[in-house]
Amino acid sequence: MIIDLPDFESQNALAELPAGRYMVVESLYALERLPSCQVILSEIVTASESRTVGADLQILFGDGSSLFRDFAVAPDGGWRDSYGAKADTLADLLPPEVANFKLINRLGTVVDHDGCGHLIAVGDKEANHGA
């Protein structure tokens, strides 16, 4: 949803989100016993309410393979994954193994969504003082 991967088909689209200001928060997780296996969770969060409305999950395995899924808030307020599975919360759709990973780093970027599926990074001055 946030990350555009060639040949990845999803039930979710960034263009479904209303135009406006958001934060993209990227969190890196790893297993202590196997640091080469990592999880990147990218969330799109409303700037006004700090509410996650979409997410991408990438699991990077030590052998170089990966798994990717995306998630979006459905019109009924529940969550939907890239394959169309639905649940009440995002956590209910995440693979249970993700709970074993430890947060390593988290970064956020303020962006504007144009309502057509494009995110535009906002400069530091505007991000800190603009609404």
Backbone as JSON, one array per atom type, in Angstrom:
{
  "sequence": "MIIDLPDFESQNALAELPAGRYMVVESLYALERLPSCQVILSEIVTASESRTVGADLQILFGDGSSLFRDFAVAPDGGWRDSYGAKADTLADLLPPEVANFKLINRLGTVVDHDGCGHLIAVGDKEANHGA",
  "N": [[0.83, -1.18, 0.0], [1.83, 1.33, 0.95], [4.41, 1.03, 0.06], [5.37, 0.53, -3.22], [5.36, -2.3, -4.94], [6.51, -4.01, -7.77], [4.42, -6.18, -9.66], [2.97, -6.98, -7.43], [-0.13, -7.69, -6.31], [-2.92, -6.28, -4.74], [-5.71, -6.04, -2.47], [-5.94, -3.59, -1.43], [-5.43, -0.04, -1.73], [-3.47, 2.87, -1.88], [-4.66, 5.12, -2.89], [-7.23, 5.0, -1.92], [-7.28, 6.3, 0.48], [-8.22, 9.38, 2.09], [-7.29, 12.64, 0.85], [-4.68, 14.48, 2.43], [-2.72, 15.26, 5.39], [-0.26, 13.09, 6.67], [1.66, 10.78, 8.68], [4.37, 8.75, 7.9], [5.48, 5.97, 9.4], [8.2, 4.05, 9.99], [9.22, 1.0, 11.19], [11.76, -1.07, 12.39], [12.36, -4.39, 13.08], [13.96, -7.16, 14.72], [15.12, -10.53, 15.28], [16.6, -11.55, 18.26], [18.15, -13.89, 18.44], [18.6, -14.44, 15.8], [19.66, -12.24, 13.95], [19.73, -11.68, 11.2], [17.27, -12.15, 10.17], [14.63, -10.1, 9.61], [12.0, -7.72, 10.28], [10.1, -5.29, 8.69], [7.92, -2.82, 9.41], [5.81, -0.64, 8.0], [3.89, 2.09, 8.6], [1.01, 4.08, 7.88], [-0.12, 6.96, 9.25], [-2.66, 9.0, 10.53], [-2.21, 12.49, 10.69], [-3.67, 14.23, 12.26], [-5.08, 12.7, 14.17], [-3.4, 10.71, 15.0], [-3.79, 8.05, 14.22], [-3.45, 4.83, 12.98], [-3.93, 3.98, 9.64], [-3.22, 2.45, 7.54], [-0.87, -0.07, 6.49], [2.27, -1.62, 5.72], [3.87, -4.74, 5.62], [6.92, -6.24, 5.72], [8.79, -9.13, 5.67], [11.99, -10.16, 6.03], [14.03, -12.74, 5.28], [16.85, -14.68, 6.4], [17.98, -16.11, 4.28], [17.66, -14.54, 2.09], [15.17, -14.49, 0.95], [11.77, -13.17, 0.97], [8.73, -11.92, 2.45], [5.7, -10.26, 1.81], [3.03, -8.19, 2.77], [0.13, -6.11, 2.75], [-1.99, -3.78, 4.53], [-5.14, -2.3, 5.34], [-7.46, 0.07, 6.73], [-10.76, -0.86, 6.65], [-13.91, 0.19, 5.15], [-15.86, -0.35, 7.11], [-14.55, 0.03, 9.47], [-13.03, -2.04, 10.43], [-10.14, -4.12, 9.7], [-8.36, -4.96, 6.67], [-6.49, -7.27, 4.79], [-3.96, -7.62, 2.18], [-4.86, -9.75, 0.71], [-7.53, -9.82, 1.09], [-8.52, -10.83, 3.46], [-10.24, -10.29, 6.55], [-10.38, -8.56, 9.71], [-10.95, -7.5, 13.13], [-8.89, -5.96, 14.24], [-5.62, -4.68, 13.39], [-3.53, -6.17, 14.5], [-4.67, -8.7, 14.66], [-4.43, -9.65, 12.09], [-1.75, -9.88, 11.57], [1.11, -12.04, 11.16], [1.56, -14.46, 13.73], [4.19, -14.93, 14.57], [5.51, -12.53, 14.44], [5.33, -11.3, 16.88], [7.51, -12.19, 18.3], [9.66, -10.66, 17.59], [12.02, -8.01, 18.18], [11.93, -4.51, 18.67], [14.11, -2.48, 16.84], [14.68, -0.04, 15.58], [13.03, 3.07, 14.85], [11.55, 5.31, 12.61], [10.12, 8.38, 11.47], [8.27, 10.13, 8.95], [6.85, 13.09, 7.78], [4.18, 13.44, 5.56], [2.28, 14.5, 2.69], [-0.75, 13.4, 1.33], [-2.02, 13.16, -1.87], [-4.55, 12.33, -2.55], [-4.77, 10.77, -4.72], [-3.16, 8.6, -4.54], [-0.5, 9.26, -4.21], [2.3, 10.04, -2.22], [3.8, 12.82, -0.78], [6.72, 14.02, 0.47], [7.02, 16.2, 3.25], [8.64, 19.22, 3.97], [10.96, 19.9, 6.71], [10.51, 22.36, 8.1], [7.85, 23.06, 7.39], [6.57, 20.72, 8.28], [6.9, 20.9, 11.03], [5.63, 23.27, 11.7], [3.42, 23.68, 10.12], [-0.06, 22.99, 9.49]],
  "CA": [[0.0, 0.0, 0.0], [2.74, 2.47, 1.0], [5.52, 0.65, -0.82], [4.87, 0.03, -4.5], [6.16, -3.42, -5.42], [6.05, -4.51, -9.07], [3.76, -7.48, -9.71], [2.25, -7.31, -6.21], [-1.53, -7.3, -6.41], [-3.5, -6.13, -3.41], [-7.08, -5.56, -2.34], [-5.84, -2.25, -0.85], [-4.76, 0.96, -2.56], [-3.22, 4.13, -1.21], [-5.62, 6.09, -3.42], [-8.47, 4.92, -1.15], [-7.21, 7.21, 1.63], [-8.51, 10.77, 1.76], [-6.16, 13.56, 0.75], [-4.39, 15.13, 3.7], [-1.4, 15.1, 6.0], [-0.04, 11.83, 7.36], [3.02, 10.38, 9.05], [4.77, 7.39, 7.57], [6.34, 5.51, 10.47], [8.84, 2.79, 9.63], [9.8, 0.33, 12.36], [12.59, -2.21, 12.06], [12.39, -5.39, 14.14], [14.83, -8.31, 14.44], [15.17, -11.57, 16.3], [17.9, -11.52, 18.94], [18.91, -15.1, 18.14], [18.81, -14.52, 14.36], [19.52, -10.85, 13.5], [19.59, -11.56, 9.75], [15.83, -12.2, 9.89], [14.11, -8.81, 10.05], [10.66, -7.3, 9.91], [9.91, -3.85, 8.52], [6.51, -2.45, 9.45], [5.62, 0.75, 7.59], [2.5, 2.47, 8.91], [0.58, 5.42, 7.54], [-0.82, 7.41, 10.44], [-3.25, 10.33, 10.36], [-1.49, 13.51, 11.46], [-4.56, 14.89, 13.21], [-5.58, 11.8, 15.21], [-2.38, 9.68, 15.29], [-4.48, 6.76, 14.04], [-2.92, 4.05, 11.86], [-4.99, 3.67, 8.68], [-2.68, 1.53, 6.55], [0.45, -0.59, 6.87], [2.96, -2.62, 4.91], [4.7, -5.64, 6.42], [7.93, -6.99, 4.96], [9.62, -10.02, 6.47], [13.2, -10.46, 5.28], [14.63, -13.93, 5.86], [18.31, -14.77, 6.28], [18.39, -16.69, 3.0], [17.4, -13.57, 1.04], [13.76, -14.48, 0.54], [10.97, -12.22, 1.73], [7.27, -12.02, 2.45], [5.14, -8.92, 1.85], [1.58, -8.03, 2.84], [-0.28, -4.78, 3.17], [-3.2, -3.75, 5.34], [-5.84, -1.01, 5.32], [-8.72, 0.16, 7.46], [-11.9, -1.06, 5.75], [-14.99, 1.17, 5.39], [-16.61, -0.67, 8.34], [-13.7, 0.29, 10.63], [-12.14, -3.18, 10.66], [-8.93, -4.15, 8.88], [-8.35, -5.88, 5.53], [-5.13, -7.45, 4.28], [-3.81, -7.55, 0.73], [-5.57, -10.87, 0.09], [-8.96, -9.68, 1.35], [-8.9, -11.32, 4.79], [-10.69, -9.19, 7.41], [-10.33, -8.75, 11.16], [-11.3, -6.28, 13.88], [-7.69, -5.17, 14.51], [-4.44, -4.99, 12.58], [-2.78, -7.24, 15.17], [-5.31, -9.98, 14.35], [-4.05, -10.08, 10.74], [-0.31, -10.08, 11.49], [1.56, -13.4, 11.51], [1.84, -14.5, 15.17], [5.63, -14.95, 14.8], [6.0, -11.16, 14.54], [5.39, -10.95, 18.3], [8.81, -12.59, 18.84], [10.69, -9.74, 17.13], [12.31, -6.88, 19.06], [12.08, -3.24, 17.96], [15.49, -2.03, 16.72], [14.72, 1.37, 15.19], [11.76, 3.6, 14.34], [11.7, 6.63, 12.0], [8.87, 8.91, 10.94], [8.34, 11.19, 7.95], [5.57, 13.75, 7.53], [3.86, 13.44, 4.13], [0.94, 14.88, 2.23], [-1.34, 12.49, 0.35], [-2.76, 13.99, -2.83], [-5.86, 11.76, -2.8], [-4.67, 9.93, -5.93], [-2.21, 7.53, -4.31], [0.87, 9.76, -4.17], [2.75, 10.65, -0.98], [4.81, 13.84, -1.02], [7.39, 14.37, 1.73], [6.87, 17.58, 3.68], [9.88, 19.75, 4.54], [11.01, 19.99, 8.17], [9.89, 23.6, 8.59], [6.4, 22.93, 7.24], [6.11, 19.61, 9.11], [6.89, 21.32, 12.43], [4.82, 24.46, 11.95], [2.21, 23.7, 9.3], [-1.13, 22.08, 9.92]],
  "C": [[0.88, 1.25, 0.0], [3.89, 2.24, 0.03], [4.92, 0.04, -2.08], [5.8, -1.06, -5.01], [5.63, -3.88, -6.77], [5.46, -5.92, -8.93], [3.08, -7.9, -8.42], [0.83, -6.79, -6.34], [-2.14, -7.31, -5.02], [-4.96, -5.71, -3.52], [-7.1, -4.11, -1.87], [-5.1, -1.32, -1.8], [-4.62, 2.25, -1.77], [-4.22, 5.2, -1.65], [-6.95, 6.06, -2.67], [-8.47, 5.87, 0.06], [-7.57, 8.62, 1.21], [-7.23, 11.59, 1.65], [-5.93, 14.18, 2.12], [-2.99, 14.84, 4.18], [-1.36, 13.82, 6.83], [1.4, 11.75, 7.84], [3.22, 8.98, 8.5], [5.79, 6.99, 8.62], [6.89, 4.14, 10.07], [9.57, 2.23, 10.84], [10.54, -0.91, 11.9], [12.67, -3.12, 13.28], [13.33, -6.51, 13.73], [14.69, -9.32, 15.58], [16.55, -11.52, 16.94], [18.75, -12.72, 18.55], [19.23, -15.25, 16.66], [18.66, -13.13, 13.74], [19.38, -10.68, 11.99], [18.13, -11.67, 9.31], [15.21, -10.94, 10.47], [12.69, -8.59, 9.57], [10.67, -5.79, 9.8], [8.4, -3.61, 8.47], [6.42, -0.97, 9.12], [4.14, 1.08, 7.79], [2.22, 3.87, 8.39], [-0.43, 5.83, 8.6], [-1.41, 8.79, 10.17], [-2.52, 11.32, 11.25], [-2.39, 14.11, 12.54], [-4.96, 14.01, 14.39], [-4.54, 10.77, 15.68], [-2.98, 8.28, 15.24], [-3.91, 6.06, 12.81], [-4.07, 3.66, 10.94], [-4.51, 2.74, 7.56], [-1.3, 1.08, 6.99], [0.95, -1.56, 5.82], [3.81, -3.45, 5.85], [5.63, -6.39, 5.48], [8.69, -7.85, 5.95], [10.77, -10.45, 5.58], [13.91, -11.62, 5.97], [16.13, -13.96, 5.58], [18.8, -15.31, 4.96], [18.14, -15.76, 1.82], [15.97, -13.54, 0.54], [12.98, -13.49, 1.41], [9.49, -12.53, 1.57], [6.74, -10.6, 2.57], [3.63, -9.01, 1.91], [1.29, -6.58, 3.17], [-1.65, -4.85, 3.82], [-3.82, -2.37, 5.26], [-7.08, -1.09, 6.2], [-9.84, 0.05, 6.43], [-12.98, -0.02, 6.07], [-15.79, 0.91, 6.67], [-15.8, -0.45, 9.61], [-12.79, -0.86, 11.0], [-10.91, -3.07, 9.77], [-9.05, -5.21, 7.79], [-6.9, -6.03, 5.08], [-5.13, -7.5, 2.76], [-4.55, -8.67, 0.01], [-7.07, -10.83, 0.33], [-9.43, -10.23, 2.68], [-9.24, -10.12, 5.68], [-10.6, -9.58, 8.88], [-10.68, -7.43, 11.83], [-10.09, -5.38, 14.09], [-6.58, -5.58, 13.56], [-3.68, -6.16, 13.19], [-3.36, -8.62, 14.86], [-4.91, -10.52, 12.98], [-2.55, -10.34, 10.6], [0.06, -11.52, 11.8], [1.96, -13.44, 12.99], [3.33, -14.47, 15.49], [6.21, -13.54, 14.98], [6.13, -10.73, 16.0], [6.74, -11.29, 18.93], [9.93, -11.62, 18.46], [10.8, -8.55, 18.07], [12.51, -5.63, 18.22], [13.55, -2.8, 18.02], [15.56, -0.53, 16.46], [13.35, 1.78, 14.67], [12.02, 5.02, 13.83], [10.35, 7.07, 11.46], [9.12, 10.04, 9.96], [6.95, 11.77, 7.76], [5.37, 13.82, 6.02], [2.48, 14.02, 3.89], [0.5, 13.84, 1.21], [-2.22, 13.32, -0.56], [-4.16, 13.46, -3.15], [-5.9, 10.85, -4.02], [-3.64, 8.82, -5.76], [-0.75, 7.96, -4.28], [1.16, 10.41, -2.83], [3.89, 11.6, -1.3], [5.41, 14.21, 0.33], [7.26, 15.86, 1.99], [8.19, 18.02, 4.29], [9.8, 19.9, 6.04], [10.29, 21.22, 8.71], [8.37, 23.51, 8.53], [5.84, 21.84, 8.13], [5.99, 20.04, 10.58], [5.95, 22.47, 12.72], [3.53, 24.49, 11.15], [1.17, 22.74, 9.82], [-1.67, 21.34, 8.74]]
}
